[in-house]
């Protein structure tokens, strides 16, 4: 594994909504071997518990072998059952207190807060380990609101809770946001390409101090 520069934002990988268990674990392993990654988020769209469990088992082998945390999107009750490291919430600060009590102090609890300073601050006050804002770039998905560079600049000056920049990232956005974020959440930006390792390398190269 390549050592990360402690002065630069860390990497946080987000799985595709649909995962082919014949190929994706090896693809993920390749990315984890190419660069130091702080966390992987299992972000499947399926509500099939058995499929989620099979995917979690396969990815846990990949991540934990490399000392990388594996968290799951939204499914609180599956965290302990599947031996995962924590949860990524999508409702700002609304369920943080309950989830923290349920999972305990050692679990990773993160929360997606769109572009809302208020939601981010609320989640931080309630004890999340990180807040994520996004999408950073323009996308046809969602309601059209984006998390701009000014939001990350404000957060980095005012709030100590680690922050993740994610969603529709481009090399140009990564370079602009780099001085103001702790993590970049990278997912479809690489998985939707023909060469995910090359795409991953291109985005990493855009990170600046």
Long-range contacts (C-beta under 8 A, 24 or more apart in sequence): 1-32, 1-33, 1-35, 1-36, 1-66, 2-34, 2-35, 2-36, 3-36, 4-35, 4-36, 5-209, 7-209, 8-178, 8-207, 8-208, 8-209, 9-165, 9-178, 9-181, 9-182, 9-183, 9-184, 9-207, 10-36, 10-37, 10-38, 10-182, 10-183, 10-184, 11-35, 11-36, 11-37, 11-38, 11-183, 11-184, 11-186, 11-204, 12-37, 12-38, 12-39, 12-40, 12-41, 12-164, 12-166, 12-183, 12-184, 12-185, 12-186, 13-37, 13-39, 13-40, 13-41, 13-185, 13-186, 13-187, 14-40, 14-41, 14-43, 14-166, 14-185, 14-186, 14-187, 14-188, 15-40, 15-41, 15-42, 15-43, 15-44, 15-55, 15-59, 15-187, 15-191, 16-43, 16-187, 16-188, 16-191, 16-192, 17-43, 17-44, 17-45, 18-44, 18-45, 18-46, 19-44, 19-55, 21-54, 21-55, 21-58, 24-58, 24-59, 25-58, 25-59, 25-61, 25-62, 27-191, 27-196, 28-59, 28-62, 28-63, 29-62, 29-66, 30-196, 30-197, 31-190, 31-196, 31-197, 31-200, 32-62, 32-63, 32-66, 32-68, 33-66, 34-197, 34-200, 34-201, 35-200, 35-204, 37-68, 38-68, 38-69, 38-183, 39-68, 39-69, 39-70, 39-71, 39-85, 39-108, 39-183, 40-68, 40-69, 40-70, 40-71, 41-70, 41-71, 41-72, 41-73, 41-88, 41-185, 41-187, 42-70, 42-71, 42-72, 42-73, 42-84, 43-73, 43-88, 43-187, 44-73, 49-78, 52-78, 52-82, 53-78, 53-81, 53-82, 56-82, 56-83, 56-84, 57-82, 60-84, 69-108, 71-108, 71-110, 76-102, 76-103, 79-103, 79-107, 86-110, 86-129, 88-112, 88-132, 89-123, 89-128, 92-116, 92-119, 92-120, 92-122, 92-123, 93-119, 93-122, 93-123, 93-124, 93-125, 93-126, 93-128, 96-122, 96-123, 96-126, 96-127, 96-128, 97-126, 97-127, 100-126, 100-127, 110-164, 112-166, 114-145, 114-147, 115-145, 115-146, 115-147, 115-148, 115-151, 117-151, 117-154, 117-155, 120-155, 120-159, 120-161, 120-163, 121-159, 123-161, 124-159, 124-161, 128-161, 129-161, 129-162, 130-161, 130-162, 130-163, 130-164, 130-182, 130-183, 131-155, 131-159, 131-161, 131-162, 131-163, 131-164, 132-163, 132-164, 132-165, 132-166, 132-183, 132-185, 133-163, 133-164, 133-165, 133-166, 134-164, 134-165, 134-166, 134-167, 134-168, 134-185, 135-166, 135-167, 135-168, 136-165, 136-166, 136-167, 136-168, 136-169, 136-173, 136-177, 137-167, 137-168, 137-169, 137-170, 137-173, 138-168, 139-167, 139-168, 149-173, 149-176, 149-177, 149-180, 152-177, 152-180, 152-181, 153-179, 153-180, 155-180, 156-180, 156-181, 169-203, 171-202, 171-203, 171-205, 171-206, 172-206, 174-203, 174-206, 174-207, 175-206, 175-207, 175-208, 178-206, 178-207, 178-208, 178-209, 179-208, 179-209
